[in-house]
Amino acid sequence: MSIYLDYNATSPLHPEVLEAMMPFLQNPVGNPSSLHSYGRMARSAVESARAEVAQLVGCDSAAIIFTSGGTEANNMLLKAYLDRSSRRPVISTCIEHPSVLEPLKQLRAEGVQVILLESDCDGRVDLEAARSQIENVDTQMLSVIYANNETGVIQPVEELSAMVDRDICLVHSDATQAIGKLPIDMSRLALDAISFSAHKLRGPQGIGALVVNRKPRQALITGGEQENKRRGGTENVAAIVGLGKAAQIARLEIEHRQHYLTQLRDAFEARLAAIPGSVVFGQSVPRLPNTTYFALPYYHGETLLMELDRSGFALASGSACHSSVTEPSHVLKAMGIDDNLALNAIRVSFGMENSLQDVEQLATRLQQLVDSLPAVIRQAAV
């Protein structure tokens, strides 16, 4: 038995995505910048994919810059679109993905003022505290994760956007976890920029996009005039085609995905509630339909992960980027969760291939692991 429950880390390639990519993997593919027929065919495929992505997120296709993934897209935004010489600060949150937090650390070391908004105990940006931090601040960029990669908690992006001067501030959201699971309409959300990866919505790994309808101050990758001079380097045609197909499928299936994944998540959490002492982080606020971030007082997170892995279940302990780190999650620390409980945190993230039977098997195995512990441990942990 093998049950994959780590879709927030990466999702399996959709069969139709692979089918769409195969002609560009098997046959001679021209450089999209070439003028001959092979090049024109490749260019047509790239632009068709760009149009599909634009339809998914509600923007003009000219705003889409294909990247190697969400990490590059976040780095590109923070390093190519900021005015480092300005005294106007950058505002973000303390619960961002490391691909935002690490560039912000670098910018701060260079002298750029960075303001990190606080989280409340549910893992959501504290709006009252944010108002006091943002009020009368002449900021050049606001970057807020759309849905946290660990807790799945959806952030109040629209409310925060309303707190800044939209005439002078670029508003960005890292939508990597939300893409393909929730509707993302940039015009409705009043977002100037979003970033995401294809492999989170059943596309190929190694491709993503920064969507921003502005010119960079300087290109992050130079040496070519691709992507309208915003990112040098020959386009990965097959991967871009895969992203386009994944975007098309997601757009058509989004309501069904939300309903189905919510059903799986809620069924699992109902079973989890029967285990004494179990905790689900962020359960009282809006979350991604597929994500449960929980802890059992009986097991260290890594120990439980290994036990479940031996039983055929693939889960994660928070961010996959930090899966080898034994420090408590920075997100849970920001929520004020005790370190001992935070170290027990486990994330299950469902996908469309999962079933209610998978939920039942996981919940049953968790109960068996708890029941196998000595009574003195179970009683002391509750």
Secondary structure in CASP SS format (residue, H / E / C, confidence):
PFRMAT SS
TARGET T0000
AUTHOR 0000-0000-0000
METHOD secondary structure of the structure
MODEL  1
M C 1.00
S C 1.00
I E 1.00
Y E 1.00
L C 1.00
D E 1.00
Y C 1.00
N C 1.00
A C 1.00
T C 1.00
S C 1.00
P C 1.00
L C 1.00
H C 1.00
P H 1.00
E H 1.00
V H 1.00
L H 1.00
E H 1.00
A H 1.00
M H 1.00
M H 1.00
P H 1.00
F H 1.00
L H 1.00
Q H 1.00
N C 1.00
P C 1.00
V C 1.00
G C 1.00
N C 1.00
P C 1.00
S C 1.00
S C 1.00
L C 1.00
H C 1.00
S H 1.00
Y H 1.00
G H 1.00
R H 1.00
M H 1.00
A H 1.00
R H 1.00
S H 1.00
A H 1.00
V H 1.00
E H 1.00
S H 1.00
A H 1.00
R H 1.00
A H 1.00
E H 1.00
V H 1.00
A H 1.00
Q H 1.00
L H 1.00
V H 1.00
G C 1.00
C C 1.00
D C 1.00
S H 1.00
A H 1.00
A H 1.00
I E 1.00
I E 1.00
F E 1.00
T E 1.00
S C 1.00
G C 1.00
G H 1.00
T H 1.00
E H 1.00
A H 1.00
N H 1.00
N H 1.00
M H 1.00
L H 1.00
L H 1.00
K H 1.00
A H 1.00
Y C 1.00
L C 1.00
D C 1.00
R C 1.00
S C 1.00
S C 1.00
R C 1.00
R C 1.00
P C 1.00
V E 1.00
I E 1.00
S E 1.00
T E 1.00
C C 1.00
I C 1.00
E C 1.00
H C 1.00
P H 1.00
S H 1.00
V H 1.00
L H 1.00
E H 1.00
P H 1.00
L H 1.00
K H 1.00
Q H 1.00
L H 1.00
R H 1.00
A H 1.00
E C 1.00
G C 1.00
V C 1.00
Q C 1.00
V E 1.00
I E 1.00
L E 1.00
L E 1.00
E C 1.00
S E 1.00
D C 1.00
C C 1.00
D C 1.00
G C 1.00
R C 1.00
V E 1.00
D C 1.00
L H 1.00
E H 1.00
A H 1.00
A H 1.00
R H 1.00
S H 1.00
Q H 1.00
I H 1.00
E C 1.00
N C 1.00
V C 1.00
D C 1.00
T C 1.00
Q C 1.00
M E 1.00
L E 1.00
S E 1.00
V C 1.00
I C 1.00
Y C 1.00
A E 1.00
N C 1.00
N C 1.00
E C 1.00
T C 1.00
G C 1.00
V E 1.00
I E 1.00
Q C 1.00
P C 1.00
V H 1.00
E H 1.00
E H 1.00
L H 1.00
S H 1.00
A C 1.00
M C 1.00
V C 1.00
D C 1.00
R C 1.00
D C 1.00
I C 1.00
C C 1.00
L E 1.00
V E 1.00
H E 1.00
S E 1.00
D E 1.00
A C 1.00
T C 1.00
Q C 1.00
A C 1.00
I E 1.00
G C 1.00
K C 1.00
L E 1.00
P C 1.00
I C 1.00
D C 1.00
M H 1.00
S H 1.00
R H 1.00
L H 1.00
A C 1.00
L C 1.00
D C 1.00
A E 1.00
I E 1.00
S E 1.00
F E 1.00
S E 1.00
A H 1.00
H H 1.00
K H 1.00
L H 1.00
R C 1.00
G C 1.00
P C 1.00
Q C 1.00
G C 1.00
I C 1.00
G E 1.00
A E 1.00
L E 1.00
V E 1.00
V E 1.00
N C 1.00
R C 1.00
K C 1.00
P C 1.00
R C 1.00
Q C 1.00
A C 1.00
L C 1.00
I C 1.00
T C 1.00
G C 1.00
G C 1.00
E C 1.00
Q H 1.00
E H 1.00
N H 1.00
K H 1.00
R C 1.00
R C 1.00
G C 1.00
G C 1.00
T C 1.00
E C 1.00
N C 1.00
V H 1.00
A H 1.00
A H 1.00
I H 1.00
V H 1.00
G H 1.00
L H 1.00
G H 1.00
K H 1.00
A H 1.00
A H 1.00
Q H 1.00
I H 1.00
A H 1.00
R H 1.00
L H 1.00
E H 1.00
I H 1.00
E H 1.00
H H 1.00
R H 1.00
Q H 1.00
H H 1.00
Y H 1.00
L H 1.00
T H 1.00
Q H 1.00
L H 1.00
R H 1.00
D H 1.00
A H 1.00
F H 1.00
E H 1.00
A H 1.00
R H 1.00
L H 1.00
A C 1.00
A C 1.00
I C 1.00
P C 1.00
G C 1.00
S C 1.00
V E 1.00
V E 1.00
F C 1.00
G C 1.00
Q C 1.00
S C 1.00
V C 1.00
P C 1.00
R E 1.00
L C 1.00
P C 1.00
N C 1.00
T E 1.00
T E 1.00
Y E 1.00
F E 1.00
A E 1.00
L C 1.00
P C 1.00
Y C 1.00
Y C 1.00
H C 1.00
G H 1.00
E H 1.00
T H 1.00
L H 1.00
L H 1.00
M H 1.00
E H 1.00
L H 1.00
D H 1.00
R H 1.00
S C 1.00
G C 1.00
F E 1.00
A E 1.00
L C 1.00
A E 1.00
S C 1.00
G C 1.00
S C 1.00
A H 1.00
C H 1.00
H H 1.00
S C 1.00
S C 1.00
V C 1.00
T C 1.00
E C 1.00
P C 1.00
S C 1.00
H H 1.00
V H 1.00
L H 1.00
K H 1.00
A H 1.00
M C 1.00
G C 1.00
I C 1.00
D C 1.00
D H 1.00
N H 1.00
L H 1.00
A H 1.00
L C 1.00
N C 1.00
A E 1.00
I E 1.00
R E 1.00
V E 1.00
S E 1.00
F C 1.00
G C 1.00
M C 1.00
E C 1.00
N C 1.00
S C 1.00
L H 1.00
Q H 1.00
D H 1.00
V H 1.00
E H 1.00
Q H 1.00
L H 1.00
A H 1.00
T H 1.00
R H 1.00
L H 1.00
Q H 1.00
Q H 1.00
L H 1.00
V H 1.00
D H 1.00
S C 1.00
L C 1.00
P C 1.00
A H 1.00
V H 1.00
I H 1.00
R H 1.00
Q H 1.00
A H 1.00
A H 1.00
V C 1.00
END
